[in-house]
Amino acid sequence: MGGENKKTGAPEKPKKRRVFSPLTRRILAINILALGILGAGLLYLGEYRKNLIEAEIKALAGQAQMFAAALGEGAVATSPSGQQLVSEIADRIVRRLVETTHTRARLFHTNGVIVADSRRLINPGRLVQVEELPPPTDGGRVLPAVLDIYDRLMRHLMRQETLKVYREPVRQHATDYPEVVEALGGETVATTWSAGGDHMILSVAVPVQRYKHVLGALMLTRGSQSIDQAVLEVRINILEIFAVALAVTVLLSMYLARTIARPIHRLAEAAERVRTDHGRQQTIPDFAGRNDEIGDLAASLKDMTEALWERMDAIESFAADVAHEIKNPLTSLRSAVETTARLKDPEQQRKLMTIIQEDVVRLDRLISDISDASRLDAELSRAKTEPVDIGAMLATLADIHEVTGAKDNKGINIKIETIGTAEGTLVLDGIEGRLAQVFRNLLSNAQSFSPEGGTITITISKEQGWLVIDIQDEGPGLSDGKEETVFERFYTERRATEKFGTHSGLGLSISKQIIDAHGGQLTAGNRTDSAGRVLGAKFSVRLPVL
């Protein structure tokens, strides 16, 4: 049965069924984000790349030193003016040394003029430039391009130093390369240049010496293709593992979401059906076998639904009882009013007016007690508890009831006894006004059933964290089997001498409700002697102490 909008009264639109619930989307997003952050961190490979560069520069420096030693031994001639490099021999040696190393070598004279370049072939009358062709590709440049962008972004985020771009003039000179200038001064210097994008050129310059005399500087350069390829291969492996991990994560997330979202969705649909159903055929699914929070939620919803039905039954029963109890004095009142209008005898009219007044008083008392009982639940749920001194409260109430008993000419005595309790232990946490209402009701009940000159005994004791208050009278006691019935609403049992309608029958019911809200117990019974003779009634209140 469809529901209605409470504000407009229009029928509610059925809820659309989602392919992925919001909870499923959140679980997927969180798990994928965590895996993505881990994958992004692994893909960067900054330290791995740095180690490869250092190893490559170290190897290049070793080659450069060997090449410089070979040039110092084989390309140096001695003349009257001293030792000097022989250009033709140096050029041949340089090109032969780098043939199998995929390295470019350039030799500079001490005056900065380039003597030899492994990529230039000098033939009679012309100069040939050798260009190394890149390896053939299969056209799959999308991934490297994406990784280049990723590397630039990561370098920017990590504020890494930007490499100086490598530029080669047409006419080269030693001053174009800072590492060569330092090598001519006798130092071995390594430099990393940017070749555009994420590619680099590694450069090492070493002095060419003979007998510790610097005759020139040799600069070896090599591209970062091998490093880039090694990093790319590692990244591809990481991406493959990441793809597998992503697929497993998505599957596990979907499974987790189904085990959480689907039961919650079923519980929500069941709760909606219960809300809109006018009968009681709809029930909450039972997930108690799950042994987790979903099972606890289902059990709580089921208990809550049953508690709501019980509360609705109690409200219906209470309304029926109220109607019945109010109808009796109203019937008597209407009959008395109608009769009074027809009677002419003043004495008869006076008697009927007395009945009318008593019925009005009875109605007023009944309505006050019904109002108190109806708002008790809400008040108990909102009221704040505070430390309450039960001993001082009972002493005050005993004084009030003794004065009341003296005015009624019953002369009832109230005696308070404490058994094994000090004054400080009579304090408990509760709502003072409502607890006072309970003990007023119990004392009033005991006083109404006590004989003239009788004694009401209040005994206070402590039992394993409970404060026990027993209120005993010397009246006729409770009828057999009425120990639980006396706490029902509108139950009244009066003495023969008591006027009808003096009590509404709600006092003990309200008292039990208050004690239950404090986590305590209220019971009733009879006092008997050794022969089993009833000596009076006994009401026991058990409350947890601080």
TORMILUM-82878 format. One line per 8 residues: number of its first residue (from 1); for each residue x, y, z of C-alpha. Coordinates in steps of 0.1 Angstrom, whole numbers, padded with zeros to 4 digits, m for minus. Layout:
NUM> X:Y:Z; ...
//
This chain:
1> 0000:0000:0000; 0015:0033:m0010; 0022:0060:0015; 0013:0097:0014; 0033:0128:0019; 0026:0141:0053; 0029:0178:0043; 0009:0178:0010
9> m0011:0146:0014; m0002:0135:m0021; 0009:0099:m0028; 0046:0094:m0024; 0065:0085:m0056; 0081:0051:m0055; 0118:0052:m0050; 0140:0045:m0080
17> 0162:0014:m0077; 0198:0023:m0082; 0223:0002:m0101; 0250:0012:m0075; 0239:0024:m0042; 0257:0054:m0026; 0273:0032:m0001; 0287:0010:m0029
25> 0300:0040:m0047; 0317:0053:m0015; 0333:0019:m0008; 0346:0017:m0044; 0358:0053:m0044; 0377:0049:m0011; 0394:0016:m0020; 0403:0027:m0056
33> 0416:0060:m0043; 0438:0043:m0017; 0452:0019:m0044; 0456:0048:m0068; 0477:0068:m0044; 0499:0037:m0037; 0502:0031:m0075; 0511:0067:m0082
41> 0538:0066:m0056; 0553:0035:m0070; 0551:0048:m0106; 0572:0078:m0098; 0604:0057:m0092; 0624:0089:m0084; 0650:0071:m0062; 0652:0042:m0087
49> 0658:0066:m0116; 0684:0085:m0095; 0703:0054:m0088; 0703:0044:m0125; 0716:0078:m0134; 0744:0076:m0108; 0754:0042:m0120; 0754:0054:m0156
57> 0775:0084:m0148; 0799:0063:m0128; 0803:0039:m0158; 0807:0068:m0182; 0834:0084:m0160; 0853:0051:m0160; 0851:0049:m0198; 0862:0086:m0200
65> 0893:0080:m0178; 0903:0049:m0199; 0898:0069:m0232; 0918:0098:m0218; 0946:0075:m0208; 0947:0060:m0243; 0948:0094:m0259; 0975:0105:m0236
73> 0996:0076:m0247; 0988:0074:m0284; 0979:0108:m0296; 1006:0130:m0281; 1037:0141:m0300; 1068:0157:m0286; 1082:0188:m0303; 1108:0214:m0293
81> 1080:0235:m0280; 1067:0207:m0258; 1040:0180:m0258; 1009:0184:m0279; 0979:0165:m0293; 0980:0152:m0328; 0946:0159:m0343; 0945:0132:m0369
89> 0956:0105:m0346; 0933:0117:m0318; 0903:0117:m0341; 0910:0081:m0352; 0915:0069:m0317; 0884:0087:m0305; 0862:0072:m0332; 0876:0037:m0327
97> 0872:0038:m0289; 0835:0047:m0290; 0824:0024:m0319; 0808:m0001:m0297; 0798:0020:m0267; 0770:0041:m0281; 0787:0071:m0266; 0797:0104:m0282
105> 0832:0116:m0275; 0846:0151:m0281; 0882:0162:m0276; 0891:0198:m0269; 0925:0214:m0270; 0937:0235:m0241; 0929:0266:m0262; 0892:0255:m0263
113> 0892:0244:m0300; 0875:0211:m0307; 0900:0186:m0319; 0879:0155:m0325; 0842:0145:m0325; 0831:0109:m0329; 0800:0121:m0348; 0820:0140:m0374
121> 0839:0123:m0403; 0866:0146:m0418; 0872:0137:m0455; 0892:0157:m0480; 0873:0189:m0487; 0842:0181:m0467; 0829:0174:m0432; 0803:0146:m0426
129> 0780:0148:m0395; 0770:0113:m0381; 0735:0112:m0366; 0725:0082:m0345; 0690:0070:m0356; 0665:0062:m0328; 0655:0026:m0325; 0624:0016:m0344
137> 0591:0019:m0325; 0558:0001:m0328; 0539:0033:m0327; 0528:0029:m0290; 0538:0063:m0278; 0507:0070:m0258; 0519:0055:m0225; 0554:0072:m0226
145> 0538:0105:m0234; 0514:0101:m0205; 0542:0091:m0182; 0563:0121:m0193; 0534:0144:m0183; 0531:0126:m0150; 0568:0130:m0143; 0567:0167:m0150
153> 0538:0171:m0127; 0555:0151:m0099; 0587:0171:m0103; 0567:0203:m0100; 0548:0190:m0069; 0580:0178:m0053; 0598:0211:m0062; 0627:0193:m0079
161> 0655:0213:m0095; 0649:0218:m0132; 0678:0206:m0155; 0695:0230:m0178; 0685:0224:m0215; 0713:0210:m0236; 0721:0232:m0266; 0749:0225:m0291
169> 0762:0254:m0312; 0774:0248:m0348; 0809:0258:m0340; 0817:0242:m0307; 0841:0256:m0282; 0852:0245:m0247; 0835:0275:m0232; 0801:0262:m0244
177> 0804:0234:m0218; 0812:0242:m0182; 0823:0207:m0174; 0849:0209:m0202; 0863:0242:m0188; 0867:0225:m0154; 0883:0194:m0170; 0909:0217:m0187
185> 0917:0228:m0152; 0925:0192:m0142; 0891:0182:m0127; 0868:0153:m0135; 0833:0167:m0138; 0799:0150:m0145; 0768:0170:m0156; 0732:0160:m0164
193> 0714:0180:m0191; 0678:0180:m0202; 0672:0168:m0237; 0635:0178:m0238; 0606:0162:m0221; 0618:0136:m0196; 0649:0127:m0215; 0684:0136:m0204
201> 0720:0137:m0217; 0747:0125:m0193; 0780:0142:m0197; 0814:0135:m0182; 0845:0156:m0189; 0881:0144:m0179; 0915:0160:m0185; 0938:0143:m0211
209> 0972:0143:m0194; 1007:0130:m0201; 1031:0131:m0171; 1005:0152:m0152; 1005:0178:m0179; 0970:0187:m0192; 0970:0185:m0230; 0932:0187:m0235
217> 0898:0177:m0222; 0878:0146:m0233; 0840:0149:m0230; 0819:0118:m0232; 0781:0121:m0236; 0754:0096:m0237; 0716:0098:m0239; 0692:0085:m0212
225> 0675:0060:m0236; 0687:0030:m0216; 0676:0045:m0183; 0643:0056:m0198; 0637:0021:m0211; 0646:0005:m0178; 0623:0028:m0159; 0595:0023:m0185
233> 0598:m0015:m0182; 0595:m0013:m0144; 0566:0010:m0148; 0548:m0013:m0172; 0553:m0042:m0147; 0539:m0019:m0119; 0509:m0010:m0141; 0503:m0047:m0149
241> 0503:m0055:m0112; 0482:m0024:m0105; 0456:m0036:m0130; 0454:m0070:m0114; 0452:m0054:m0079; 0426:m0029:m0092; 0404:m0057:m0106; 0407:m0077:m0073
249> 0400:m0045:m0053; 0369:m0037:m0074; 0356:m0073:m0070; 0362:m0073:m0033; 0347:m0039:m0029; 0316:m0050:m0048; 0314:m0081:m0026; 0318:m0060:0006
257> 0292:m0035:m0006; 0267:m0063:m0014; 0272:m0078:0021; 0266:m0044:0037; 0244:m0023:0013; 0219:m0051:0002; 0209:m0061:0038; 0206:m0024:0048
265> 0185:m0018:0017; 0163:m0048:0026; 0159:m0034:0061; 0150:0000:0048; 0124:m0015:0024; 0109:m0036:0053; 0108:m0006:0076; 0090:0014:0048
273> 0065:m0014:0044; 0059:m0016:0081; 0053:0022:0081; 0028:0022:0053; 0011:m0011:0061; m0022:m0007:0081; m0020:m0043:0093; 0007:m0061:0111
281> 0016:m0087:0084; 0049:m0070:0075; 0080:m0080:0095; 0117:m0070:0097; 0141:m0095:0080; 0160:m0117:0105; 0198:m0113:0101; 0207:m0126:0135
289> 0229:m0153:0119; 0253:m0128:0106; 0269:m0121:0140; 0278:m0085:0130; 0265:m0050:0132; 0240:m0056:0105; 0225:m0085:0125; 0225:m0062:0156
297> 0207:m0035:0135; 0181:m0060:0123; 0175:m0073:0158; 0172:m0038:0171; 0147:m0028:0144; 0127:m0059:0150; 0126:m0052:0188; 0117:m0016:0181
305> 0088:m0026:0158; 0075:m0050:0184; 0078:m0023:0211; 0059:0002:0189; 0031:m0023:0184; 0030:m0029:0221; 0030:0008:0227; 0001:0012:0203
313> m0018:m0016:0219; m0012:0000:0253; m0024:0034:0240; m0055:0018:0226; m0061:m0001:0259; m0055:0031:0279; m0079:0051:0257; m0106:0024:0262
321> m0100:0023:0300; m0101:0061:0301; m0134:0062:0282; m0149:0036:0305; m0137:0053:0337; m0149:0087:0326; m0183:0073:0314; m0193:0061:0349
329> m0192:0094:0367; m0206:0112:0336; m0236:0087:0336; m0241:0093:0373; m0238:0131:0369; m0262:0132:0339; m0288:0111:0358; m0285:0133:0389
337> m0288:0165:0368; m0319:0152:0349; m0335:0141:0382; m0328:0173:0399; m0346:0193:0372; m0378:0172:0379; m0378:0172:0416; m0396:0199:0437
345> m0385:0187:0471; m0356:0209:0484; m0342:0182:0506; m0341:0157:0476; m0325:0184:0455; m0299:0190:0481; m0290:0154:0482; m0287:0152:0444
353> m0266:0184:0444; m0242:0166:0469; m0240:0137:0445; m0233:0160:0416; m0205:0178:0435; m0189:0144:0444; m0191:0133:0408; m0175:0165:0396
361> m0147:0161:0422; m0143:0125:0411; m0141:0136:0374; m0116:0163:0383; m0094:0138:0402; m0097:0112:0374; m0088:0137:0347; m0058:0150:0366
369> m0045:0115:0372; m0051:0105:0335; m0032:0136:0324; m0003:0128:0347; m0002:0092:0335; m0004:0102:0298; 0026:0126:0299; 0047:0105:0323
377> 0067:0087:0296; 0077:0119:0278; 0086:0136:0310; 0107:0108:0323; 0126:0106:0290; 0134:0144:0291; 0140:0149:0328; 0176:0151:0342
385> 0186:0129:0371; 0204:0142:0402; 0215:0129:0436; 0184:0124:0458; 0186:0118:0496; 0159:0092:0501; 0163:0093:0539; 0155:0130:0541
393> 0127:0127:0516; 0109:0099:0536; 0113:0118:0568; 0096:0148:0553; 0068:0128:0538; 0063:0109:0571; 0058:0142:0589; 0033:0154:0563
401> 0013:0122:0565; 0013:0121:0603; m0002:0156:0603; m0028:0146:0577; m0037:0115:0597; m0042:0136:0628; m0066:0159:0609; m0085:0129:0597
409> m0088:0117:0634; m0072:0084:0626; m0041:0090:0647; m0018:0069:0625; 0019:0067:0636; 0047:0065:0610; 0079:0049:0621; 0112:0049:0600
417> 0139:0023:0606; 0173:0020:0589; 0190:m0014:0589; 0228:m0014:0584; 0229:0018:0564; 0246:0051:0572; 0231:0084:0563; 0255:0090:0533
425> 0245:0057:0517; 0208:0067:0513; 0216:0089:0483; 0207:0076:0448; 0206:0091:0413; 0170:0099:0402; 0143:0124:0395; 0134:0138:0430
433> 0099:0150:0422; 0088:0117:0407; 0103:0096:0434; 0085:0118:0460; 0053:0111:0441; 0059:0073:0444; 0064:0074:0481; 0034:0098:0486
441> 0012:0073:0467; 0025:0044:0488; 0021:0062:0521; m0014:0075:0511; m0024:0039:0502; m0010:0025:0535; m0028:0053:0554; m0061:0047:0538
449> m0061:0010:0547; m0046:0014:0582; m0069:0012:0612; m0073:0041:0636; m0042:0044:0658; m0023:0020:0636; 0014:0022:0627; 0030:0025:0593
457> 0066:0012:0593; 0091:0024:0567; 0122:0002:0567; 0154:0012:0547; 0181:m0013:0541; 0208:m0020:0516; 0214:m0052:0496; 0243:m0056:0472
465> 0241:m0022:0456; 0203:m0018:0460; 0185:0005:0483; 0154:m0013:0496; 0125:0007:0511; 0097:m0014:0526; 0064:0003:0535; 0042:m0018:0558
473> 0008:m0012:0573; m0015:m0029:0597; m0045:m0031:0574; m0064:m0061:0560; m0036:m0068:0534; m0040:m0077:0497; m0066:m0102:0484; m0052:m0135:0473
481> m0037:m0134:0438; m0038:m0096:0436; m0001:m0089:0441; 0004:m0080:0405; m0032:m0068:0397; m0029:m0039:0421; m0005:m0022:0397; m0029:m0023:0368
489> m0045:0009:0356; m0078:0019:0372; m0077:m0010:0396; m0093:0000:0429; m0098:m0019:0461; m0113:0002:0488; m0124:m0005:0524; m0161:m0008:0532
497> m0160:0026:0550; m0143:0044:0521; m0164:0066:0498; m0167:0054:0462; m0145:0073:0438; m0120:0085:0464; m0091:0070:0443; m0088:0069:0405
505> m0069:0036:0405; m0039:0051:0387; m0016:0058:0416; 0001:0025:0419; 0003:0021:0381; 0021:0055:0379; 0043:0046:0408; 0055:0013:0392
513> 0061:0031:0359; 0083:0057:0376; 0103:0030:0395; 0108:0010:0363; 0121:0042:0346; 0147:0045:0374; 0159:0009:0368; 0143:m0004:0400
521> 0115:m0027:0411; 0082:m0022:0429; 0065:m0052:0444; 0035:m0058:0467; 0027:m0086:0492; 0013:m0093:0527; 0029:m0094:0561; 0021:m0127:0579
529> 0029:m0142:0613; 0042:m0177:0620; 0006:m0191:0617; 0002:m0175:0583; m0022:m0149:0594; m0022:m0117:0575; m0008:m0087:0595; m0010:m0061:0568
537> 0002:m0051:0534; 0038:m0046:0524; 0051:m0026:0494; 0088:m0029:0485; 0108:m0004:0464; 0143:m0015:0452; 0164:0013:0436; 0201:0012:0425
545> 0223:0034:0447; 0252:0056:0435
//
